[in-house]
Structure formats: structure tokens, C-alpha cells
Amino acid sequence: MKKISTTALICVLFLVFLISFTGCEKLKIDNLRANHHLQKANDNYTKEKFKKAIEEYEIALQYNPKLEFVYFYLGTANALMYKPGKEGDRNKEYGDDALKYLLKAKEVEPEENQVKVTLALGDIYDKMENFEESEKYYLQILEKAPEKADTYYILADFYSKFGKLAEAESMYEKRIQLNPEDPSGYFYYANFLGNRRKFDESIKFHQKRINTMVDPEIEKVQSEVDKLVQVVENIDKIQKFMETVKKNTRVDKAEKERILEEKTKQLEELGNLEELNAQIEEKNAILKEKADKMEEVIMAFPDEKKKELARAYYTSGVVCWNKSYQTGPNMMAAAERIAIVDKGFQYLEMAGKLDAEFADPWAYMKLLYLEKIKAEPLKREEYMAKGDEVGEKFIKLRKKQVEHDAYMRQLENVGDEE
């Protein structure tokens, strides 16, 4: 075998070193270029210049394909550029690229980032009006993060958009069950019900919001009462069914005995009716005591808490007005209209009592007087006069608020000049 000379070996080794060095240098330079374009992309993304951000992210990936975290930002940037219903190839590309990059992101992102990627996929399918795929990803979020309140609102909005109102209601109810002591759960559900013109239910849940803001124990006890009442109602249904079976001559004796035995066991499992009614009575007494002391408790709150409650009472009053205003004269009896209007007054007057500078309740009180005229047209002059009186109150408070806001802006401008 011919030996390789020392000089030749040195030349080969030098050539290998030169190629290796050149490769390392190229890799180093590519990484520097990738980082340069990545920085520009992030800057454009932050400034919401998404088209430019997309260009820079793609260049960064060309120089360094290992920047896999960029897939998520490319996906969301394209999703933000995509306009639902807009014609044109470029818009379609934005949608297709959003899906392409977000699906890649789902493959490579660590577990702690999966929720945000899944949410982004649900959103883009939602924008594309692909109900099945969007629902699939939104439900995955619920599985991954059932403790996050926003997940339930996202799904509720999604179902509402596609007319799945029963599913939307279910999400709001589950959100409340997640944390019954959080007033916001009742607030969002009440707004949803109000938008569907379910005014009585909306008022009910606005009241639950107020109760929870004042004393979370109220809704806890009320929930216990509701469950007990449901049990009592189930007992009543079973007993009535058993009476029907006993009287039914078309059911043979053996079958009748079997049914009655089965229903008797169900009654035993549900509990003693007298004891259940006693528990309901006891818990209702607790609720009455808390209701009687509610205003006293509220008035002892600090001013900021009172102002927060004032807005809750105001919102409830507005729903009462909405029910009367959106219900025609022939669709509501005078007595029913007076009852809902008076309830609205109670809420709005409480709002004014809690925040003496809050103008809006007085505007709606004037509107409520107009609703009273519908029910009692013979008292038109009286209610018009009272409406003008509260209207003046509103104007004065609003003027005061406008002047205060202008003064605060003036102070801010002085600070800027300095």
C-alpha cells in the first residue's frame, strides 16, 4: 500500500479545517442575520405593523430554521391580517398561512404554551366561520384550563355568534359554578339574558351580582335553598305519579306493585319531606335576615365600594326600564308595568344614594316616569312634573361632572408642559 506523505496529510487536514471553519463562520453569520431580522420582526409586531412583521419573521426563519417559536407569531400576525368575508387571493393567503404556522406551533410549542396556541387556532377557524374546527379547539382550551374564567366567556360568545344559545347559556352557568362568589359571573350572564330580552332572568342575575358583592354567603344559602326546593318538587312529582299509577286500572297488579316499590325507594333516597321543608324554612329565615340588614351593611362600606355597588344597582334599574320600554302597551298589564317600573326606581334611587355624584341614574328615573304614564295615563301631568324634576337633577350632576373632567384634563396638560 502506498503511504501518504506527511506533506499531503498536512494539506488534507488543513483543507478539512478550512471547510469546517468556513461552515462555522457561515452558521455564525446566518444566526446573526436571523437575530437581526427577528428583532425587527418583534418590533413591528409590537407596533402592530403585522405585514412587515410577517416579512421579517420569514427572513429570520430562512437564516435560522431552528427559531421554531416564531411559528406562533407568524400564525397570529397572519390571522390578524386576515379579514373575514373579504375577497381576494392575498386575504386567502393570510388565512391559509395563519393555519399553517399555528398548526406547526402546536407541534413544537411546550405544554405551558399550548393553551395560547389552541386559542389562536380556535380564533382563526372562528373568523373563517368553520364552526366544527373552531369548537374543537375552544373545547380543548376548556379541557386544558377549566379553572380559567375567560375560557367560558370565549365559548359563550362563540356559541352565541353561531346561534347555539342553549350552549352559550350552559357556558355562563358553568362559569358561575366555577366560582359562585365572583360577582362578574352573574354580571356577564345577566347581560347575555338582557340582550336576549329575557328581562326577568336578567334582573334576577343582576340581583345575584349585587348580593355577592355585598355578602357572598347570600348566594351560597340561596343555592342550598334552590337545591332543597328541587328535591321537594321531585318528591311531589313522584307522589303524584304514584297516585296516578294506583288509579290506573289498565296496569296489572304485579306491574303496579313493581312501579310503586321502585318509586317508594326513590322517595326514601330523596329524604323526609317534613325535614326538607324545615330546612328550607330555616334557610329562608337566614336570607330574610340578611336582606333586612343589606342596606345597613352597604352603607357601612368604604366610598369606593359604594360607588362600585352604585353601578350595579344602576345597571339593574336600566334593565327594569328596558323591560317596560320594549314591551308594548297591549303586551303588559298596567299592574305589571307599574311593578317593574317601581322596582327600577328602587334600584336607581339606591344607586343615587350610594354615589351622590353619579348622574346617570337620574336620567333613567325620568325615563321611568314616562313608562308610568303608559300604565296610568290619567296621572300624566304629575309624572311629567316629577320627570322634569329628576331630569334637572341629572343635568346639574352631568354639568358638574363635565366641569370636573375638564379641570382634570387641564391639570394633566399643565403637568405635560412642565
Secondary structure, 3 states (H helix, E strand, C coil): CCCCCHHHHHHHHHHHHHHHHHHHHHHHHHHHHHHHHHHHHHHHHHCCCHHHHHHHHHHHHHHCCCCCCHHHHHHHHHHHHCCCCCCCHHHHHHHHHHHHHHHHHHHHCCHHHHHHHHHHHHHHHHHCCCHHHHHHHHHHHHHHCCCCHHHHHHHHHHHHHCCCHHHHHHHHHHHHHHCCCCHHHHHHHHHHHHHCCCHHHHHHHHHHHHHHHHCHHHHHHHHHHHHHHHHHHHHHHHHHHHHHHHHCCCCCHHHHHHHHHHHHHHHHHHCCHHHHHHHHHHHHHHHHHHHHHHHHHHHCCCHHHHHHHHHHHHHHHHHHHHHHHCCCHHHCCHHHHHHHHHHHHHHHHHHHHHCCCCCHHHHHHHHHHHHHHHHCHHHHHHHHHHHHHHHHHHHHHHHHHHHHHHHHHHHHHHHHHC
